């Protein structure tokens, strides 16, 4: 399965290819971390979840809802 790509910090490479949005919900589904950004569902691995949440300006265990991320949907 192909995954969407997300970053906690503004990308410095191929910047025109990335979109930015605010996390409105997070959930787990079918062994993946699903992040909803402005009504778009992005599916990533738990390893990416761990990396992104460590880089956001939140306390450990705090929800990332409300945080800004950069993303690329697979296939777009």
N, C-alpha and C positions, 0 to 999 in steps of 0.2 A: 504494500500500500504506500502510495506517495503521500508525503506530509506537506502541510503549509509551512512557511518559514516565518519566524517572528524574532524580533530583537527588542531588548529593553532599552537600548541606547540607539540614537540616530546613526544609521549606517553611514560609512564614509566611502563606500564603493557603490557604483551603479545607483546613485541616489534617486534617479528618475524612475527606477523600477519599483520603489518601495512606497507604500501608503502608510499613513499614520492614523491612529484612532484610539479610542478610550475603551478599555475593557469594561464590559457591562455585566458579564457573567462568566463563571468557569464551572466546569463539571468534568466528570470522568465517564467515558463511554467506550465500550468494546476494547478496553485496554489502552485507551488514548486519553490525553488531556485535551479537552475541547474548550476553546476560548471564544467567547462571543465578543466581537468588536463592532460596535455600531450596527447591530443586527446581522453581521456576517459571522458564520461559524468557521473557526480555524481549528484544524486537527493536528496535534503534534504529539511527540513522545513525552514520557515522563522525565527523561533526561533533559529535554529542552525546557520543560516546566521548571525543573530544579535550577537550571542555568539562568533562565529569565527571572525567576522570582528572587534569586540571590542578587541580581543586578538592579532590581527595582529599588526605589527608595521607600522600602517598607520593612517592618520588623519581622523576624523569623516567625512563621506561622500566621502572619497577617494576610488577609485576602488581598489579591492584586486588583480587585474590582475598583474602578475609578482611576487606575494608572494608565498612562499613555504608552503605547508600543508602536513599533513599526512592523509591517507585515507584507508578505507576498503570498497570494493564494496559488496553490499548485495548479498548473495548467493555464494560468492567465498571463 
